[in-house]
Amino acid sequence: MKKIIWTLSVLLFIGVTSCSEDVKKEEAKQDKAVYAASTSINIRYVDQDSILANYNLAKDYESFIVRTSSNYERQIKAKQTELQQLATQIEQKVKSNGYLSEASYNADLERLGQMQKDAETYIARLERQAQEENLRLRAEILDSINSVLIDYNNLHHFDAILWKSAGATWNDSLDVTGDIIKELNARYTPKK
């Protein structure tokens, strides 16, 4: 009986050892397959900052935003000047005893307060419009870039095109930013 148990133990040990070796061989095959797959991945990258700096649509929108911002600042200054002038008039009237009654003074203060509220509402509306326009322009630029990236990828059959910012280091030979900028500018027709 001891001989049978000992023989079974030896056979079981040999079976476990050979199974263990088979598992190790299978794991090694899988590791090699994963390595082979990872070395054959065909990716490229683009630099978003370079695209935005060199894409004519982005440059046109940037100058539009600068002009709009300047106009916005002029309108705010005009409102501030208007309010300041009324406040100065009220102050001068007070100093020169120009108010014949407290009611006329209170009426001017009320008018100044209403003008301030109106100016705040106007400025808030301008800010909201500027933000909405900025978001719309940004979405238009990104849609345009994504469209070109999709078409470029369909033409060249890459596994992925990534933003440069998605990685820490890149091989310069994987950079297709110049091609994307050329295609973006070729497709762009300036609006009047």
LOLOTI-496230 format. One record per atom (N, C-alpha, C): residue in one letter; atom name; x, y, z. Coordinates in steps of 0.001 Angstrom, whole numbers, plus 500000, padded with zeros to 6 digits. Layout:
BEGIN
  r   a       u       v       w
  a  CA       X       Y       Z
...
//
This chain:
BEGIN
  r   a       u       v       w
  m   N  500825  498826  500000
  m  CA  500000  500000  500000
  m   C  500879  501250  500000
  k   N  501972  501239  500810
  k  CA  502874  502377  500853
  k   C  503519  502576  499496
  k   N  503797  501452  498809
  k  CA  504418  501526  497507
  k   C  503473  502190  496503
  i   N  502189  501890  496593
  i  CA  501199  502459  495679
  i   C  501049  503951  495955
  i   N  500974  504295  497232
  i  CA  500842  505710  497586
  i   C  502079  506466  497139
  w   N  503255  505879  497345
  w  CA  504484  506530  496939
  w   C  504515  506676  495424
  t   N  504097  505659  494677
  t  CA  504083  505697  493221
  t   C  503093  506756  492750
  l   N  501923  506812  493361
  l  CA  500935  507825  492992
  l   C  501461  509235  493280
  s   N  502159  509404  494386
  s  CA  502729  510707  494737
  s   C  503753  511140  493714
  v   N  504585  510205  493290
  v  CA  505601  510509  492279
  v   C  504931  510873  490966
  l   N  503930  510103  490570
  l  CA  503218  510378  489314
  l   C  502502  511735  489384
  l   N  501891  512000  490523
  l  CA  501209  513283  490709
  l   C  502208  514429  490647
  f   N  503350  514285  491261
  f  CA  504395  515301  491234
  f   C  504874  515541  489801
  i   N  505068  514453  489058
  i  CA  505513  514572  487662
  i   C  504434  515266  486837
  g   N  503180  514909  487080
  g  CA  502068  515530  486350
  g   C  501958  517014  486651
  v   N  502089  517369  487936
  v  CA  502008  518778  488329
  v   C  503181  519542  487736
  t   N  504361  518963  487795
  t  CA  505556  519615  487258
  t   C  505411  519834  485762
  s   N  504924  518793  485048
  s  CA  504791  518953  483602
  s   C  503681  519936  483269
  c   N  502601  519969  484059
  c  CA  501541  520959  483846
  c   C  502094  522355  484093
  s   N  502880  522486  485140
  s  CA  503482  523766  485469
  s   C  504379  524232  484332
  e   N  505137  523315  483759
  e  CA  506004  523669  482628
  e   C  505174  524046  481414
  d   N  504052  523344  481189
  d  CA  503174  523678  480074
  d   C  502568  525078  480255
  v   N  502189  525406  481482
  v  CA  501637  526731  481781
  v   C  502697  527792  481529
  k   N  503920  527519  481978
  k  CA  505005  528484  481755
  k   C  505273  528673  480271
  k   N  505238  527583  479505
  k  CA  505450  527688  478058
  k   C  504330  528497  477408
  e   N  503105  528276  477840
  e  CA  501965  529003  477298
  e   C  502065  530495  477646
  e   N  502460  530798  478862
  e  CA  502636  532198  479265
  e   C  503736  532860  478449
  a   N  504813  532130  478196
  a  CA  505905  532677  477385
  a   C  505417  532966  475965
  k   N  504600  532058  475393
  k  CA  504047  532276  474053
  k   C  503169  533523  474039
  q   N  502349  533680  475078
  q  CA  501472  534854  475156
  q   C  502289  536139  475294
  d   N  503336  536101  476102
  d  CA  504202  537269  476258
  d   C  504837  537654  474930
  k   N  505292  536648  474182
  k  CA  505890  536918  472869
  k   C  504855  537511  471922
  a   N  503618  536999  471970
  a  CA  502562  537514  471097
  a   C  502230  538965  471441
  v   N  502156  539270  472732
  v  CA  501869  540637  473161
  v   C  503001  541557  472728
  y   N  504246  541130  472904
  y  CA  505386  541941  472499
  y   C  505368  542172  470994
  a   N  505094  541120  470231
  a  CA  505056  541253  468776
  a   C  503952  542220  468359
  a   N  502807  542117  469012
  a  CA  501707  543020  468676
  a   C  502062  544454  469040
  s   N  502705  544640  470179
  s  CA  503022  546000  470606
  s   C  504096  546631  469739
  t   N  504970  545846  469172
  t  CA  506008  546418  468318
  t   C  505491  546697  466920
  s   N  504330  546192  466581
  s  CA  503810  546433  465241
  s   C  502681  547461  465235
  i   N  502455  548133  466351
  i  CA  501430  549163  466390
  i   C  501923  550357  465585
  n   N  501062  550847  464725
  n  CA  501414  551914  463800
  n   C  500704  553189  464245
  i   N  501398  554020  465024
  i  CA  500794  555254  465526
  i   C  501564  556469  465030
  r   N  500882  557607  465073
  r  CA  501480  558898  464759
  r   C  500963  559896  465799
  y   N  501571  561077  465818
  y  CA  501092  562106  466736
  y   C  501069  563458  466043
  v   N  500264  564364  466622
  v  CA  500200  565744  466150
  v   C  500341  566672  467347
  d   N  500914  567832  467098
  d  CA  501115  568849  468134
  d   C  500012  569896  467990
  q   N  499095  569902  468939
  q  CA  497947  570808  468893
  q   C  498378  572270  468898
  d   N  499384  572616  469677
  d  CA  499844  574008  469725
  d   C  500343  574475  468360
  s   N  501089  573618  467666
  s  CA  501588  573974  466328
  s   C  500441  574118  465339
  i   N  499459  573240  465458
  i  CA  498303  573330  464561
  i   C  497580  574658  464779
  l   N  497302  574984  466024
  l  CA  496565  576218  466308
  l   C  497361  577459  465916
  a   N  498687  577378  465990
  a  CA  499530  578526  465630
  a   C  499654  578697  464119
  n   N  499463  577611  463345
  n  CA  499700  577669  461909
  n   C  498469  577437  461046
  y   N  497360  577063  461643
  y  CA  496126  576820  460895
  y   C  495459  578171  460641
  n   N  495239  578502  459383
  n  CA  494721  579820  459019
  n   C  493364  580128  459649
  l   N  492492  579134  459764
  l  CA  491199  579355  460407
  l   C  491397  579762  461870
  a   N  492273  579073  462564
  a  CA  492542  579403  463973
  a   C  493143  580797  464097
  k   N  494037  581151  463175
  k  CA  494636  582489  463209
  k   C  493588  583564  462935
  d   N  492693  583300  461962
  d  CA  491632  584262  461659
  d   C  490698  584440  462852
  y   N  490354  583332  463494
  y  CA  489472  583415  464658
  y   C  490164  584116  465824
  e   N  491452  583906  465955
  e  CA  492196  584581  467019
  e   C  492157  586096  466809
  s   N  492376  586545  465586
  s  CA  492331  587989  465325
  s   C  490905  588513  465478
  f   N  489903  587715  465132
  f  CA  488506  588104  465339
  f   C  488225  588280  466830
  i   N  488713  587349  467631
  i  CA  488505  587422  469087
  i   C  489198  588645  469662
  v   N  490386  588974  469167
  v  CA  491101  590167  469642
  v   C  490303  591430  469303
  r   N  489785  591493  468061
  r  CA  488981  592662  467661
  r   C  487708  592750  468509
  t   N  487059  591617  468715
  t  CA  485832  591585  469509
  t   C  486110  592002  470947
  s   N  487216  591531  471491
  s  CA  487581  591895  472864
  s   C  487850  593389  472977
  s   N  488523  593957  471991
  s  CA  488794  595403  472005
  s   C  487489  596186  471947
  n   N  486590  595738  471103
  n  CA  485283  596383  470996
  n   C  484525  596265  472315
  y   N  484588  595112  472913
  y  CA  483942  594852  474201
  y   C  484510  595795  475269
  e   N  485814  595944  475310
  e  CA  486448  596828  476289
  e   C  486056  598291  476055
  r   N  485947  598698  474784
  r  CA  485517  600068  474476
  r   C  484091  600320  474975
  q   N  483226  599329  474774
  q  CA  481841  599489  475217
  q   C  481750  599563  476743
  i   N  482557  598780  477422
  i  CA  482576  598829  478892
  i   C  483079  600189  479361
  k   N  484148  600679  478745
  k  CA  484687  601994  479126
  k   C  483665  603101  478862
  a   N  482929  602995  477763
  a  CA  481911  604001  477452
  a   C  480831  604011  478531
  k   N  480414  602827  478966
  k  CA  479408  602747  480038
  k   C  479969  603325  481342
  q   N  481224  602985  481632
  q  CA  481842  603507  482854
  q   C  481961  605021  482805
  t   N  482340  605549  481661
  t  CA  482474  607003  481492
  t   C  481122  607680  481675
  e   N  480089  607106  481081
  e  CA  478739  607651  481205
  e   C  478301  607700  482669
  l   N  478567  606614  483392
  l  CA  478216  606557  484814
  l   C  479034  607567  485616
  q   N  480321  607648  485317
  q  CA  481205  608577  486030
  q   C  480775  610021  485802
  q   N  480372  610344  484563
  q  CA  479941  611702  484261
  q   C  478686  612073  485053
  l   N  477733  611153  485117
  l  CA  476519  611427  485879
  l   C  476840  611575  487366
  a   N  477705  610702  487903
  a  CA  478093  610803  489312
  a   C  478789  612129  489583
  t   N  479632  612579  488662
  t  CA  480340  613858  488807
  t   C  479344  615021  488768
  q   N  478373  614963  487874
  q  CA  477347  616009  487790
  q   C  476566  616112  489101
  i   N  476199  614945  489637
  i  CA  475454  614933  490905
  i   C  476301  615550  492008
  e   N  477566  615166  492073
  e  CA  478475  615685  493096
  e   C  478642  617205  492969
  q   N  478797  617683  491729
  q  CA  478961  619132  491515
  q   C  477696  619895  491902
  k   N  476543  619304  491593
  k  CA  475292  619948  491958
  k   C  475145  620051  493477
  v   N  475600  618996  494166
  v  CA  475525  619001  495625
  v   C  476433  620096  496173
  k   N  477655  620190  495652
  k  CA  478622  621187  496140
  k   C  478166  622618  495856
  s   N  477491  622807  494738
  s  CA  477083  624169  494363
  s   C  475650  624482  494774
  n   N  475094  623623  495607
  n  CA  473706  623792  496047
  n   C  472751  623914  494859
  g   N  472983  623084  493855
  g  CA  472176  623101  492634
  g   C  470852  622375  492789
  y   N  470694  621622  493822
  y  CA  469433  620913  494034
  y   C  468496  621811  494833
  l   N  467327  622016  494265
  l  CA  466345  622857  494934
  l   C  465566  622072  495981
  s   N  465539  620722  495782
  s  CA  464821  619893  496754
  s   C  465535  618555  496915
  e   N  465223  617916  498005
  e  CA  465785  616584  498252
  e   C  465212  615579  497261
  a   N  464010  615813  496802
  a  CA  463367  614907  495834
  a   C  464132  614888  494514
  s   N  464608  616053  494057
  s  CA  465373  616086  492796
  s   C  466730  615389  492969
  y   N  467325  615552  494140
  y  CA  468591  614849  494434
  y   C  468361  613334  494442
  n   N  467315  612902  495129
  n  CA  466997  611458  495174
  n   C  466655  610912  493791
  a   N  466011  611722  492968
  a  CA  465680  611291  491606
  a   C  466959  611053  490796
  d   N  467931  611960  490944
  d  CA  469213  611783  490238
  d   C  469959  610548  490747
  l   N  469943  610329  492071
  l  CA  470587  609123  492630
  l   C  469907  607846  492124
  e   N  468587  607919  492051
  e  CA  467840  606753  491547
  e   C  468185  606496  490081
  r   N  468278  607570  489313
  r  CA  468646  607434  487894
  r   C  470055  606843  487775
  l   N  470986  607291  488615
  l  CA  472348  606755  488615
  l   C  472332  605266  488978
  g   N  471570  604910  489989
  g  CA  471461  603499  490384
  g   C  470894  602642  489267
  q   N  469858  603155  488581
  q  CA  469262  602407  487462
  q   C  470262  602266  486319
  m   N  471011  603325  486060
  m  CA  472027  603246  484997
  m   C  473101  602213  485347
  q   N  473479  602131  486615
  q  CA  474466  601131  487046
  q   C  473923  599715  486841
  k   N  472666  599497  487227
  k  CA  472043  598177  487020
  k   C  471988  597833  485542
  d   N  471565  598799  484725
  d  CA  471493  598576  483274
  d   C  472869  598263  482693
  a   N  473876  598996  483180
  a  CA  475248  598760  482703
  a   C  475718  597365  483094
  e   N  475433  596938  484314
  e  CA  475825  595590  484761
  e   C  475143  594519  483921
  t   N  473855  594717  483630
  t  CA  473108  593766  482794
  t   C  473701  593727  481388
  y   N  473985  594903  480844
  y  CA  474559  595004  479503
  y   C  475920  594312  479433
  i   N  476757  594563  480426
  i  CA  478096  593959  480460
  i   C  477995  592441  480617
  a   N  477087  591978  481470
  a  CA  476900  590528  481645
  a   C  476443  589891  480328
  r   N  475557  590580  479590
  r  CA  475101  590059  478295
  r   C  476257  590007  477299
  l   N  477088  591050  477285
  l  CA  478258  591059  476402
  l   C  479210  589904  476734
  e   N  479452  589699  478022
  e  CA  480344  588609  478443
  e   C  479790  587253  478020
  r   N  478488  587060  478223
  r  CA  477855  585797  477842
  r   C  477954  585573  476332
  q   N  477689  586618  475562
  q  CA  477787  586511  474102
  q   C  479221  586188  473668
  a   N  480185  586825  474310
  a  CA  481592  586585  473972
  a   C  481972  585138  474294
  q   N  481537  584643  475440
  q  CA  481838  583258  475809
  q   C  481193  582280  474839
  e   N  479924  582522  474491
  e  CA  479230  581642  473555
  e   C  479909  581641  472186
  e   N  480300  582817  471731
  e  CA  480979  582925  470438
  e   C  482334  582223  470483
  n   N  483055  582396  471572
  n  CA  484354  581747  471731
  n   C  484198  580224  471709
  l   N  483207  579707  472425
  l  CA  482960  578256  472426
  l   C  482564  577763  471040
  r   N  481743  578533  470335
  r  CA  481323  578138  468990
  r   C  482529  578086  468039
  l   N  483379  579113  468121
  l  CA  484558  579149  467248
  l   C  485515  578013  467584
  r   N  485723  577771  468865
  r  CA  486609  576683  469291
  r   C  486071  575331  468799
  a   N  484768  575123  468910
  a  CA  484161  573870  468446
  a   C  484328  573715  466931
  e   N  484173  574825  466208
  e  CA  484337  574783  464753
  e   C  485775  574403  464381
  i   N  486741  574977  465077
  i  CA  488145  574654  464815
  i   C  488424  573184  465120
  l   N  487981  572715  466284
  l  CA  488230  571316  466661
  l   C  487522  570342  465729
  d   N  486307  570680  465292
  d  CA  485606  569817  464332
  d   C  486380  569720  463029
  s   N  486898  570846  462585
  s  CA  487681  570883  461358
  s   C  488946  570029  461495
  i   N  489646  570180  462611
  i  CA  490865  569401  462848
  i   C  490542  567910  462915
  n   N  489495  567564  463661
  n  CA  489115  566146  463783
  n   C  488735  565548  462444
  s   N  488054  566321  461614
  s  CA  487677  565839  460281
  s   C  488913  565507  459446
  v   N  489887  566394  459475
  v  CA  491129  566155  458722
  v   C  491887  564956  459306
  l   N  491933  564847  460630
  l  CA  492615  563700  461255
  l   C  491964  562386  460854
  i   N  490644  562354  460831
  i  CA  489934  561131  460439
  i   C  490239  560787  458985
  d   N  490145  561771  458101
  d  CA  490433  561528  456684
  d   C  491886  561097  456478
  y   N  492804  561748  457170
  y  CA  494227  561411  457056
  y   C  494482  559988  457548
  n   N  493845  559637  458641
  n  CA  494012  558285  459177
  n   C  493397  557244  458241
  n   N  492251  557554  457656
  n  CA  491631  556616  456708
  n   C  492517  556395  455485
  l   N  493224  557435  455094
  l  CA  494107  557335  453935
  l   C  495359  556512  454242
  h   N  495916  556683  455450
  h  CA  497187  556043  455790
  h   C  497053  554793  456667
  h   N  495871  554544  457177
  h  CA  495584  553327  457961
  h   C  496481  553163  459192
  f   N  496602  554216  459970
  f  CA  497326  554118  461232
  f   C  496437  553457  462275
  d   N  497066  552876  463290
  d  CA  496287  552328  464396
  d   C  495754  553455  465275
  a   N  496485  554556  465337
  a  CA  496050  555703  466141
  a   C  496841  556937  465745
  i   N  496175  558083  465877
  i  CA  496854  559373  465802
  i   C  496553  560046  467131
  l   N  497599  560354  467880
  l  CA  497451  560896  469229
  l   C  497896  562347  469270
  w   N  497400  563066  470281
  w  CA  497912  564401  470548
  w   C  499281  564259  471189
  k   N  500206  565091  470837
  k  CA  501561  565042  471396
  k   C  501517  565131  472920
  s   N  500590  565885  473444
  s  CA  500484  566063  474889
  s   C  500076  564771  475605
  a   N  499657  563749  474847
  a  CA  499246  562482  475462
  a   C  500444  561633  475882
  g   N  501644  562007  475460
  g  CA  502829  561224  475802
  g   C  503928  562097  476373
  a   N  504859  561434  477029
  a  CA  505977  562163  477630
  a   C  507079  562417  476610
  t   N  507391  561416  475821
  t  CA  508421  561566  474784
  t   C  507922  560924  473504
  w   N  508409  561439  472389
  w  CA  508000  560943  471084
  w   C  509202  560878  470153
  n   N  509167  559927  469258
  n  CA  510129  559851  468179
  n   C  509663  560849  467119
  d   N  510532  561767  466734
  d  CA  510150  562814  465780
  d   C  509649  562261  464451
  s   N  510064  561058  464101
  s  CA  509624  560487  462825
  s   C  508136  560136  462832
  l   N  507510  560133  463998
  l  CA  506081  559828  464104
  l   C  505209  561078  464008
  d   N  505831  562253  463910
  d  CA  505107  563528  463881
  d   C  504517  563779  462494
  v   N  503186  563908  462425
  v  CA  502508  564212  461161
  v   C  501836  565592  461216
  t   N  502262  566410  462150
  t  CA  501652  567732  462339
  t   C  501724  568567  461062
  g   N  502862  568569  460412
  g  CA  503026  569358  459181
  g   C  502044  568945  458101
  d   N  501846  567641  457930
  d  CA  500885  567155  456935
  d   C  499464  567608  457270
  i   N  499132  567551  458548
  i  CA  497785  567938  458980
  i   C  497574  569434  458754
  i   N  498569  570250  459080
  i  CA  498455  571704  458878
  i   C  498279  572016  457391
  k   N  499069  571362  456535
  k  CA  498942  571586  455087
  k   C  497530  571254  454616
  e   N  496993  570132  455068
  e  CA  495651  569715  454647
  e   C  494580  570662  455191
  l   N  494729  571081  456446
  l  CA  493768  572018  457031
  l   C  493736  573316  456242
  n   N  494896  573863  455946
  n  CA  494968  575137  455210
  n   C  494509  574984  453763
  a   N  494726  573799  453179
  a  CA  494258  573565  451808
  a   C  492725  573534  451769
  r   N  492108  573037  452795
  r  CA  490644  572950  452846
  r   C  489983  574260  453270
  y   N  490727  575139  453895
  y  CA  490145  576354  454465
  y   C  489909  577417  453405
  t   N  488683  577934  453398
  t  CA  488330  579070  452556
  t   C  487934  580207  453479
  p   N  488699  581288  453484
  p  CA  488397  582390  454413
  p   C  486984  582952  454210
  k   N  486344  583271  455329
  k  CA  485023  583906  455274
  k   C  485217  585409  455235
  k   N  484278  586075  454582
  k  CA  484370  587535  454499
  k   C  483514  588172  455551
//
